[in-house]
């Protein structure tokens, strides 16, 4: 039982480290993260406009998705 608990905690720790390494990067008024395949996912908007267009690319990376929380 102890062995399984240690394995579970280790796996959870690795998941947390992976998430921390993928911090949002700014590009103009947008925040984005990159995928393993080199695409950008918009994760936030810092501007004041109420109507915006999703850009085709950010810092040379193709925008593949928008995930706002």
C-alpha positions as CSV (number, residue, x, y, z in Angstrom):
1,X,0.0,0.0,0.0
2,X,2.8,2.4,0.9
3,X,4.5,1.6,-2.4
4,X,1.4,2.6,-4.4
5,X,0.9,5.8,-2.4
6,X,4.5,6.8,-3.2
7,X,4.0,6.1,-6.9
8,X,0.8,8.1,-6.9
9,X,2.4,11.1,-5.2
10,X,5.4,10.9,-7.6
11,X,3.1,10.9,-10.6
12,X,1.2,13.9,-9.2
13,X,4.4,15.8,-8.6
14,X,5.5,15.2,-12.2
15,X,2.2,16.6,-13.4
16,X,2.6,19.7,-11.3
17,X,6.1,20.3,-12.6
18,X,5.0,19.9,-16.2
19,X,2.2,22.5,-15.7
20,X,4.6,25.0,-14.1
21,X,7.1,24.7,-17.0
22,X,4.4,25.9,-19.4
23,X,3.9,29.4,-18.2
24,X,1.9,31.9,-20.2
25,X,4.0,34.2,-22.4
26,X,2.9,37.7,-23.5
27,X,2.6,38.8,-27.1
28,X,1.0,42.2,-27.5
29,X,-2.4,42.1,-25.7
30,X,-2.4,38.3,-25.6
31,X,-1.1,35.6,-23.3
32,X,-0.3,32.3,-24.8
33,X,1.3,28.9,-24.1
34,X,3.0,26.7,-26.7
35,X,2.2,23.1,-27.5
36,X,4.6,20.3,-28.0
37,X,4.1,20.6,-31.8
38,X,5.1,24.3,-31.7
39,X,1.7,26.0,-31.9
40,X,0.3,28.8,-29.8
41,X,-2.8,28.5,-27.6
42,X,-4.2,31.8,-26.4
43,X,-4.8,31.7,-22.7
44,X,-5.7,35.4,-21.9
45,X,-6.3,38.9,-23.2
46,X,-4.8,41.9,-21.5
47,X,-6.3,44.7,-23.7
48,X,-9.3,46.9,-23.1
49,X,-11.1,46.4,-26.4
50,X,-14.4,44.6,-26.0
51,X,-14.4,43.3,-29.6
52,X,-11.2,41.5,-30.7
53,X,-10.0,39.3,-33.5
54,X,-8.1,36.1,-32.9
55,X,-4.7,36.5,-34.6
56,X,-3.5,33.8,-37.0
57,X,-0.1,33.8,-35.2
58,X,1.7,35.0,-32.2
59,X,5.5,35.5,-32.2
60,X,5.7,33.4,-35.4
61,X,3.6,30.5,-34.0
62,X,0.3,29.5,-35.5
63,X,-2.6,30.0,-33.1
64,X,-4.4,26.6,-32.9
65,X,-6.8,27.3,-30.0
66,X,-8.2,29.7,-27.5
67,X,-8.6,28.6,-23.9
68,X,-9.7,31.3,-21.5
69,X,-10.4,30.5,-17.9
